[in-house]
């Protein structure tokens, strides 16, 4: 009985967590439009002399709110491509970057999302690696991230690699290390496989072939 319960729990929890995140983000982003669409649907019902069940009315309100949100995002993206809008965006950025505390949160979040959703195909993390942590012979999984700042290169002559080491099972936090290039071991895993391995605390091992299609083996 205990075994079946744990198996069902393992299946149910990821689904429940995913639904919670989706519902939270959906409510967060559609709430401003819901305040407009809800009364609008009520007005349409009044004009057409219709009375929809409350559940259907709420569903339609959320559905149209989602549609308006998508249209708003597309419109915002199109407008920001116009040359005349750029000065206003730069002015807004300049203003936000002059407010204490807010400038730190805004700049960090802006840089992170720009890296995650870069249109030029660049990945936020280059590739998975293994590095010594907290010290040898212990090793941990991480991601090669970005480039070393020029000032650090001038201070430390040894070639370094920036590595982000996520914590498990919450990979959104972690440590940023500057590891000597000779201590960084690049591995034959994808970023998604590493994240799954970390989130599951090692219970979900990546499945990959030890021999490549050309007959060679990973180095």
VEXLOKOL-75134 format. One record per residue: residue in three letters; residue number from 1; x, y, z of N, C-alpha, C, CB in turn; chain. Coordinates in steps of 0.05 Angstrom, whole numbers, always signed. Glycine has a CB too. Example, Ala and Ser with C-alpha at 12.3 -4.5 7.8 and 13.67 -1.06 7.14 Angstrom:
% residues 2
   residu   num     n_xx     n_yy     n_zz    ca_xx    ca_yy    ca_zz     c_xx     c_yy     c_zz    cb_xx    cb_yy    cb_zz   chaine
      ALA     1     +264     -114     +156     +246      -90     +156     +264      -66     +156     +226      -89     +181        A
      SER     2     +257      -45     +142     +273      -21     +143     +258       +1     +157     +282      -12     +114        A
% end
This chain:
% residues 219
   residu   num     n_xx     n_yy     n_zz    ca_xx    ca_yy    ca_zz     c_xx     c_yy     c_zz    cb_xx    cb_yy    cb_zz   chaine
      UNK     1      +17      -24       +0       +0       +0       +0      +17      +25       +0      -19       +0      +25        A
      UNK     2      +38      +25      +17      +56      +48      +18      +71      +53       -8      +77      +44      +41        A
      UNK     3      +79      +31      -21      +93      +33      -47      +75      +46      -68     +103       +6      -56        A
      UNK     4      +50      +37      -69      +31      +48      -89      +25      +77      -83       +5      +31      -88        A
      UNK     5      +23      +84      -57      +17     +111      -49      +40     +130      -58      +13     +114      -19        A
      UNK     6      +65     +122      -53      +88     +138      -61      +90     +140      -91     +114     +126      -49        A
      UNK     7      +84     +118     -105      +85     +120     -135      +64     +140     -145      +80      +92     -147        A
      UNK     8      +40     +138     -134      +20     +157     -143      +27     +186     -136       -7     +151     -130        A
      UNK     9      +40     +189     -112      +48     +216     -104      +69     +228     -122      +59     +215      -75        A
      UNK    10      +88     +211     -131     +109     +220     -149      +97     +228     -176     +130     +197     -153        A
      UNK    11      +76     +215     -185      +63     +222     -210      +46     +247     -207      +46     +199     -220        A
      UNK    12      +33     +250     -184      +14     +272     -180      +28     +298     -174       -5     +265     -158        A
      UNK    13      +49     +299     -158      +61     +324     -149      +72     +341     -172      +83     +318     -130        A
      UNK    14      +87     +329     -192      +96     +346     -214      +73     +359     -230     +113     +330     -233        A
      UNK    15      +51     +343     -233      +28     +353     -248      +15     +376     -232       +7     +331     -253        A
      UNK    16      +12     +372     -206       -1     +392     -189      +16     +418     -188       -5     +382     -161        A
      UNK    17      +43     +415     -186      +61     +438     -185      +60     +453     -212      +89     +429     -179        A
      UNK    18      +59     +438     -234      +58     +451     -260      +32     +467     -263      +60     +430     -283        A
      UNK    19      +10     +455     -255      -16     +468     -257      -17     +493     -239      -39     +449     -250        A
      UNK    20       -5     +491     -215       -4     +514     -197      +11     +538     -210       +9     +506     -170        A
      UNK    21      +34     +532     -222      +50     +553     -234      +35     +565     -258      +77     +542     -244        A
      UNK    22      +22     +548     -274       +7     +558     -298      -16     +575     -289       -3     +534     -315        A
      UNK    23      -31     +566     -269      -54     +581     -259      -45     +608     -247      -70     +565     -239        A
      UNK    24      -23     +607     -232      -13     +632     -220       -5     +652     -241      +10     +626     -202        A
      UNK    25      +10     +644     -261      +19     +662     -282       -5     +671     -299      +40     +648     -300        A
      UNK    26      -24     +653     -304      -47     +660     -320      -63     +682     -306      -65     +636     -325        A
      UNK    27      -68     +678     -280      -83     +698     -264      -68     +724     -262      -90     +687     -236        A
      UNK    28      -42     +723     -259      -26     +747     -256      -27     +765     -280       +3     +739     -250        A
      UNK    29      -24     +752     -304      -22     +768     -328      -49     +775     -341       -6     +753     -349        A
      UNK    30      -70     +760     -335      -96     +765     -347     -114     +782     -328     -110     +740     -354        A
      UNK    31     -106     +786     -304     -123     +801     -285     -130     +829     -295     -109     +803     -258        A
      UNK    32     -111     +845     -305     -119     +871     -315     -139     +870     -338      -94     +886     -325        A
      UNK    33     -137     +851     -356     -156     +848     -377     -183     +837     -368     -145     +831     -400        A
      UNK    34     -182     +820     -347     -206     +808     -336     -225     +830     -325     -200     +788     -315        A
      UNK    35     -213     +851     -313     -229     +873     -302     -244     +887     -324     -211     +892     -287        A
      UNK    36     -234     +886     -349     -248     +899     -372     -267     +880     -386     -227     +910     -392        A
      UNK    37     -257     +855     -390     -273     +835     -406     -298     +826     -390     -256     +811     -413        A
      UNK    38     -295     +823     -363     -317     +813     -347     -342     +831     -350     -309     +812     -319        A
      UNK    39     -340     +857     -344     -363     +874     -348     -373     +876     -377     -357     +902     -338        A
      UNK    40     -354     +873     -396     -362     +874     -424     -379     +850     -432     -337     +874     -442        A
      UNK    41     -372     +826     -422     -389     +803     -427     -416     +806     -413     -375     +777     -417        A
      UNK    42     -416     +817     -389     -442     +822     -376     -459     +842     -392     -437     +834     -348        A
      UNK    43     -447     +862     -404     -462     +881     -420     -473     +868     -445     -444     +905     -427        A
      UNK    44     -458     +850     -457     -467     +836     -481     -490     +818     -475     -444     +819     -494        A
      UNK    45     -489     +804     -452     -511     +787     -444     -537     +804     -440     -504     +772     -418        A
      UNK    46     -533     +828     -428     -556     +845     -423     -569     +854     -449     -548     +869     -406        A
      UNK    47     -552     +861     -469     -562     +871     -494     -576     +849     -510     -540     +883     -510        A
      UNK    48     -565     +824     -508     -576     +802     -523     -598     +787     -507     -554     +783     -531        A
      UNK    49     -603     +796     -483     -623     +783     -465     -615     +754     -461     -651     +785     -478        A
      UNK    50     -590     +750     -455     -580     +723     -449     -571     +722     -420     -557     +715     -468        A
      UNK    51     -573     +698     -409     -563     +694     -382     -546     +668     -382     -586     +692     -361        A
      UNK    52     -520     +672     -383     -502     +649     -383     -496     +640     -355     -476     +656     -398        A
      UNK    53     -492     +614     -351     -484     +604     -325     -458     +618     -316     -480     +573     -325        A
      UNK    54     -456     +621     -290     -432     +635     -279     -406     +623     -288     -434     +636     -249        A
      UNK    55     -405     +596     -288     -381     +582     -296     -373     +588     -325     -384     +553     -292        A
      UNK    56     -392     +588     -343     -387     +594     -371     -379     +623     -374     -412     +587     -389        A
      UNK    57     -392     +641     -360     -385     +669     -362     -356     +674     -353     -404     +686     -345        A
      UNK    58     -348     +662     -330     -321     +665     -321     -301     +653     -341     -317     +652     -294        A
      UNK    59     -308     +630     -352     -290     +617     -372     -286     +635     -396     -302     +590     -381        A
      UNK    60     -308     +646     -406     -305     +664     -429     -289     +689     -423     -333     +672     -440        A
      UNK    61     -293     +699     -398     -278     +723     -390     -248     +717     -390     -287     +733     -363        A
      UNK    62     -241     +694     -378     -212     +687     -377     -202     +681     -405     -208     +662     -359        A
      UNK    63     -218     +668     -422     -209     +662     -449     -203     +687     -465     -230     +645     -463        A
      UNK    64     -222     +706     -465     -218     +731     -479     -196     +748     -467     -244     +747     -480        A
      UNK    65     -192     +746     -441     -170     +760     -428     -143     +749     -438     -172     +757     -397        A
      UNK    66     -142     +723     -441     -117     +710     -452     -112     +719     -480     -119     +680     -450        A
      UNK    67     -133     +720     -497     -130     +729     -524     -121     +758     -526     -157     +726     -540        A
      UNK    68     -133     +775     -509     -124     +803     -509      -96     +806     -499     -143     +820     -491        A
      UNK    69      -88     +789     -480      -60     +790     -470      -41     +783     -492      -57     +770     -446        A
      UNK    70      -47     +762     -507      -29     +754     -529      -27     +776     -550      -39     +728     -543        A
      UNK    71      -50     +788     -557      -50     +810     -576      -35     +834     -566      -79     +818     -582        A
      UNK    72      -37     +840     -540      -23     +862     -528       +7     +857     -529      -32     +866     -499        A
      UNK    73      +16     +833     -523      +45     +826     -524      +55     +829     -552      +50     +798     -513        A
      UNK    74      +40     +819     -572      +49     +822     -600      +50     +851     -608      +30     +806     -619        A
      UNK    75      +29     +866     -600      +29     +894     -607      +52     +909     -594       +2     +907     -599        A
      UNK    76      +58     +902     -569      +80     +915     -555     +106     +910     -569      +81     +906     -526        A
      UNK    77     +110     +884     -578     +134     +877     -592     +137     +892     -619     +135     +848     -597        A
      UNK    78     +114     +895     -633     +115     +909     -658     +121     +939     -655      +88     +906     -673        A
      UNK    79     +108     +951     -634     +112     +979     -630     +140     +986     -622      +93     +989     -609        A
      UNK    80     +152     +968     -605     +179     +974     -596     +200     +972     -618     +187     +955     -574        A
      UNK    81     +193     +959     -641     +211     +958     -664     +212     +984     -679     +203     +936     -682        A
      UNK    82     +192    +1002     -674     +192    +1027     -688     +213    +1046     -677     +164    +1040     -687        A
      UNK    83     +225    +1061     -695     +247    +1079     -687     +237    +1101     -668     +259    +1092     -712        A
      UNK    84     +212    +1110     -672     +202    +1132     -656     +197    +1124     -627     +177    +1143     -668        A
      UNK    85     +194    +1098     -622     +188    +1089     -595     +214    +1085     -579     +173    +1063     -595        A
      UNK    86     +236    +1081     -592     +261    +1076     -578     +269    +1098     -558     +283    +1072     -599        A
      UNK    87     +267    +1123     -566     +274    +1144     -546     +257    +1143     -521     +271    +1171     -559        A
      UNK    88     +231    +1136     -523     +214    +1134     -499     +222    +1111     -482     +185    +1132     -507        A
      UNK    89     +230    +1088     -495     +239    +1065     -480     +265    +1071     -465     +242    +1041     -498        A
      UNK    90     +283    +1084     -480     +309    +1092     -467     +304    +1111     -444     +327    +1104     -488        A
      UNK    91     +285    +1129     -447     +279    +1148     -426     +268    +1134     -402     +259    +1169     -436        A
      UNK    92     +250    +1114     -407     +239    +1098     -384     +261    +1082     -370     +218    +1080     -394        A
      UNK    93     +279    +1070     -386     +302    +1056     -374     +319    +1074     -358     +318    +1042     -396        A
      UNK    94     +325    +1098     -368     +341    +1117     -354     +329    +1125     -327     +346    +1143     -371        A
      UNK    95     +302    +1129     -328     +288    +1137     -303     +289    +1115     -283     +259    +1145     -310        A
      UNK    96     +283    +1090     -291     +282    +1067     -272     +310    +1061     -261     +271    +1043     -286        A
      UNK    97     +331    +1066     -277     +358    +1061     -268     +369    +1083     -249     +376    +1058     -291        A
      UNK    98     +353    +1103     -244     +361    +1124     -225     +347    +1121     -198     +355    +1151     -237        A
      UNK    99     +329    +1102     -195     +315    +1098     -170     +329    +1077     -153     +285    +1090     -175        A
      UNK   100     +337    +1084     -128     +351    +1065     -111     +335    +1039     -107     +358    +1077      -84        A
      UNK   101     +348    +1017     -105     +337     +990     -101     +322     +981     -126     +318     +990      -77        A
      UNK   102     +303     +997     -136     +288     +989     -160     +307     +986     -184     +267    +1010     -167        A
      UNK   103     +328    +1002     -186     +346    +1000     -208     +361     +973     -208     +366    +1023     -208        A
      UNK   104     +367     +963     -184     +381     +937     -183     +363     +915     -192     +391     +932     -154        A
      UNK   105     +338     +914     -181     +319     +893     -189     +313     +894     -219     +293     +896     -172        A
      UNK   106     +308     +919     -229     +301     +922     -257     +323     +913     -275     +293     +951     -262        A
      UNK   107     +348     +922     -270     +370     +916     -287     +376     +886     -288     +395     +932     -279        A
      UNK   108     +376     +874     -264     +382     +845     -262     +361     +829     -277     +384     +836     -233        A
      UNK   109     +335     +835     -272     +313     +820     -285     +314     +825     -315     +286     +828     -273        A
      UNK   110     +320     +850     -324     +320     +856     -352     +343     +841     -366     +325     +886     -357        A
      UNK   111     +366     +840     -354     +389     +825     -366     +383     +795     -367     +414     +831     -350        A
      UNK   112     +371     +784     -346     +366     +756     -345     +346     +748     -367     +355     +748     -317        A
      UNK   113     +324     +762     -369     +304     +756     -389     +314     +760     -417     +278     +771     -385        A
      UNK   114     +331     +780     -421     +343     +785     -447     +361     +762     -455     +360     +811     -447        A
      UNK   115     +375     +750     -435     +392     +727     -441     +376     +702     -446     +412     +722     -418        A
      UNK   116     +354     +698     -431     +338     +674     -434     +322     +674     -460     +319     +672     -411        A
      UNK   117     +313     +697     -469     +296     +698     -492     +310     +713     -515     +270     +712     -486        A
      UNK   118     +336     +710     -517     +351     +724     -538     +342     +714     -565     +381     +719     -535        A
      UNK   119     +338     +733     -583     +327     +727     -610     +349     +718     -629     +314     +751     -622        A
      UNK   120     +375     +721     -621     +397     +714     -639     +406     +685     -636     +420     +732     -634        A
      UNK   121     +391     +669     -619     +397     +641     -616     +418     +635     -595     +407     +631     -642        A
      UNK   122     +428     +656     -581     +447     +651     -560     +433     +640     -535     +462     +677     -553        A
      UNK   123     +446     +620     -523     +434     +608     -499     +445     +622     -474     +441     +578     -498        A
      UNK   124     +427     +622     -454     +436     +635     -429     +459     +620     -417     +412     +636     -408        A
      UNK   125     +459     +593     -419     +481     +577     -410     +492     +561     -434     +472     +557     -388        A
      UNK   126     +518     +562     -437     +531     +550     -461     +528     +520     -461     +560     +558     -462        A
      UNK   127     +538     +507     -440     +537     +478     -439     +542     +468     -410     +558     +465     -458        A
      UNK   128     +532     +444     -404     +536     +433     -377     +565     +426     -372     +518     +409     -372        A
      UNK   129     +574     +428     -347     +601     +421     -340     +601     +408     -312     +620     +447     -340        A
      UNK   130     +624     +396     -306     +629     +386     -279     +653     +401     -267     +633     +355     -278        A
      UNK   131     +650     +410     -242     +672     +425     -230     +676     +415     -201     +666     +456     -230        A
      UNK   132     +700     +418     -190     +704     +410     -162     +688     +427     -143     +734     +411     -155        A
      UNK   133     +673     +415     -125     +657     +430     -105     +648     +412      -83     +633     +445     -118        A
      UNK   134     +652     +418      -58     +666     +442      -48     +696     +440      -51     +659     +447      -19        A
      UNK   135     +706     +416      -55     +735     +412      -60     +739     +384      -71     +752     +416      -33        A
      UNK   136     +761     +379      -83     +767     +353      -93     +769     +333      -70     +793     +352     -110        A
      UNK   137     +760     +308      -74     +753     +295     -100     +723     +298     -106     +759     +266      -99        A
      UNK   138     +708     +315      -92     +680     +319      -97     +676     +335     -123     +666     +333      -73        A
      UNK   139     +655     +328     -138     +648     +341     -162     +619     +349     -162     +654     +324     -187        A
      UNK   140     +611     +370     -177     +583     +378     -178     +577     +386     -207     +577     +401     -159        A
      UNK   141     +551     +387     -213     +542     +395     -240     +537     +425     -240     +517     +380     -248        A
      UNK   142     +543     +437     -263     +539     +466     -266     +536     +473     -296     +561     +482     -254        A
      UNK   143     +534     +499     -301     +531     +508     -329     +552     +530     -334     +502     +519     -334        A
      UNK   144     +565     +528     -357     +583     +549     -365     +567     +573     -373     +602     +540     -388        A
      UNK   145     +572     +596     -361     +555     +619     -364     +571     +644     -372     +539     +625     -339        A
      UNK   146     +563     +656     -394     +574     +682     -402     +604     +683     -405     +566     +702     -381        A
      UNK   147     +614     +707     -401     +643     +712     -404     +654     +725     -379     +648     +729     -429        A
      UNK   148     +680     +721     -375     +693     +734     -352     +696     +764     -358     +721     +721     -348        A
      UNK   149     +690     +780     -337     +693     +809     -340     +722     +816     -346     +683     +823     -315        A
      UNK   150     +726     +837     -361     +753     +845     -369     +770     +852     -345     +752     +869     -387        A
      UNK   151     +759     +864     -324     +774     +871     -300     +784     +846     -286     +757     +887     -281        A
      UNK   152     +768     +825     -285     +777     +800     -273     +799     +787     -289     +754     +780     -270        A
      UNK   153     +798     +789     -315     +819     +778     -332     +846     +793     -326     +812     +781     -361        A
      UNK   154     +844     +819     -322     +869     +834     -316     +880     +828     -288     +863     +864     -319        A
      UNK   155     +862     +823     -269     +871     +818     -242     +883     +790     -239     +848     +822     -222        A
      UNK   156     +870     +771     -252     +878     +743     -250     +888     +734     -278     +856     +725     -239        A
      UNK   157     +912     +727     -280     +924     +721     -306     +916     +693     -315     +954     +723     -305        A
      UNK   158     +908     +675     -296     +901     +648     -304     +874     +648     -318     +901     +630     -279        A
      UNK   159     +871     +633     -340     +845     +631     -354     +823     +620     -335     +848     +614     -379        A
      UNK   160     +801     +634     -333     +779     +626     -316     +754     +622     -332     +775     +646     -293        A
      UNK   161     +736     +605     -322     +710     +600     -335     +688     +606     -315     +709     +571     -345        A
      UNK   162     +669     +623     -321     +646     +628     -303     +627     +604     -304     +631     +654     -311        A
      UNK   163     +622     +593     -280     +605     +569     -278     +583     +575     -258     +621     +544     -271        A
      UNK   164     +558     +571     -266     +536     +573     -248     +529     +545     -238     +511     +587     -261        A
      UNK   165     +529     +542     -211     +523     +516     -199     +497     +518     -185     +546     +507     -179        A
      UNK   166     +475     +506     -196     +449     +508     -183     +447     +490     -158     +427     +500     -203        A
      UNK   167     +429     +498     -141     +423     +481     -117     +401     +461     -124     +415     +499      -93        A
      UNK   168     +401     +439     -110     +380     +419     -115     +363     +417      -89     +393     +391     -121        A
      UNK   169     +337     +414      -93     +322     +410     -118     +310     +437     -129     +299     +391     -113        A
      UNK   170     +321     +460     -120     +311     +485     -130     +333     +498     -147     +303     +504     -106        A
      UNK   171     +333     +493     -173     +356     +503     -189     +355     +533     -195     +356     +488     -215        A
      UNK   172     +334     +547     -186     +333     +576     -191     +353     +592     -174     +305     +586     -187        A
      UNK   173     +363     +579     -153     +384     +591     -137     +410     +575     -140     +376     +593     -107        A
      UNK   174     +432     +587     -132     +457     +573     -135     +481     +591     -130     +459     +560     -162        A
      UNK   175     +504     +583     -140     +529     +597     -136     +542     +602     -163     +548     +581     -117        A
      UNK   176     +555     +625     -165     +570     +632     -189     +600     +631     -182     +562     +660     -200        A
      UNK   177     +614     +612     -194     +642     +608     -189     +659     +615     -214     +648     +579     -181        A
      UNK   178     +683     +624     -208     +703     +628     -230     +724     +606     -227     +715     +657     -228        A
      UNK   179     +721     +586     -244     +737     +562     -241     +760     +562     -261     +720     +537     -245        A
      UNK   180     +785     +554     -253     +806     +552     -273     +798     +533     -296     +832     +541     -260        A
      UNK   181     +805     +541     -320     +796     +526     -343     +805     +497     -343     +806     +539     -368        A
      UNK   182     +827     +492     -330     +837     +464     -329     +820     +447     -311     +866     +464     -319        A
      UNK   183     +804     +459     -293     +788     +443     -274     +759     +440     -284     +788     +457     -247        A
      UNK   184     +753     +451     -307     +725     +450     -318     +724     +426     -337     +717     +476     -332        A
      UNK   185     +706     +408     -331     +702     +384     -348     +675     +386     -362     +704     +358     -331        A
      UNK   186     +676     +390     -388     +651     +391     -404     +640     +363     -408     +655     +405     -431        A
      UNK   187     +614     +360     -405     +601     +333     -406     +582     +331     -429     +587     +327     -379        A
      UNK   188     +576     +306     -437     +558     +300     -459     +529     +298     -449     +566     +274     -474        A
      UNK   189     +519     +320     -439     +491     +321     -430     +479     +348     -439     +489     +319     -399        A
      UNK   190     +453     +349     -442     +440     +374     -449     +433     +389     -424     +414     +368     -466        A
      UNK   191     +426     +415     -428     +418     +431     -405     +393     +420     -391     +414     +460     -413        A
      UNK   192     +374     +410     -407     +350     +399     -396     +355     +374     -380     +330     +393     -419        A
      UNK   193     +373     +357     -389     +379     +333     -375     +392     +339     -348     +398     +315     -391        A
      UNK   194     +409     +359     -347     +422     +367     -322     +401     +378     -302     +444     +388     -326        A
      UNK   195     +382     +395     -313     +362     +406     -295     +344     +384     -284     +345     +427     -311        A
      UNK   196     +336     +365     -300     +320     +343     -291     +335     +327     -269     +312     +324     -314        A
      UNK   197     +360     +322     -274     +376     +307     -254     +378     +322     -228     +404     +303     -266        A
      UNK   198     +381     +349     -229     +383     +364     -204     +356     +366     -190     +394     +392     -211        A
      UNK   199     +335     +372     -205     +309     +375     -192     +300     +349     -179     +288     +384     -213        A
      UNK   200     +306     +327     -191     +299     +301     -179     +318     +291     -158     +296     +280     -201        A
      UNK   201     +338     +307     -152     +359     +299     -133     +373     +273     -140     +347     +296     -104        A
      UNK   202     +377     +270     -167     +392     +247     -176     +375     +223     -182     +413     +240     -157        A
      UNK   203     +349     +224     -178     +332     +201     -182     +326     +196     -212     +306     +204     -167        A
      UNK   204     +327     +218     -228     +322     +216     -257     +348     +218     -271     +301     +237     -267        A
      UNK   205     +359     +196     -279     +385     +196     -293     +381     +200     -322     +401     +170     -287        A
      UNK   206     +398     +216     -335     +396     +220     -364     +402     +195     -379     +414     +243     -374        A
      UNK   207     +386     +189     -400     +391     +166     -416     +403     +175     -442     +364     +150     -421        A
      UNK   208     +427     +166     -447     +440     +172     -473     +458     +149     -481     +457     +198     -470        A
      UNK   209     +462     +146     -507     +478     +124     -517     +508     +129     -512     +473     +120     -547        A
      UNK   210     +521     +108     -503     +550     +110     -498     +566     +110     -524     +559      +87     -480        A
      UNK   211     +553     +101     -545     +566     +100     -571     +550     +117     -591     +570      +72     -582        A
      UNK   212     +564     +135     -605     +551     +152     -624     +545     +137     -650     +568     +177     -630        A
      UNK   213     +528     +150     -666     +520     +137     -691     +544     +132     -710     +499     +154     -705        A
      UNK   214     +565     +148     -708     +588     +144     -725     +608     +124     -715     +602     +171     -730        A
      UNK   215     +601     +111     -692     +618      +91     -681     +638     +101     -660     +633      +78     -702        A
      UNK   216     +640     +127     -657     +659     +138     -638     +645     +141     -610     +669     +166     -647        A
      UNK   217     +662     +145     -590     +652     +148     -563     +657     +176     -553     +666     +127     -545        A
      UNK   218     +640     +186     -536     +645     +213     -525     +672     +214     -511     +623     +221     -506        A
      UNK   219     +686     +236     -514     +712     +239     -502     +709     +247     -473     +729     +260     -517        A
% end
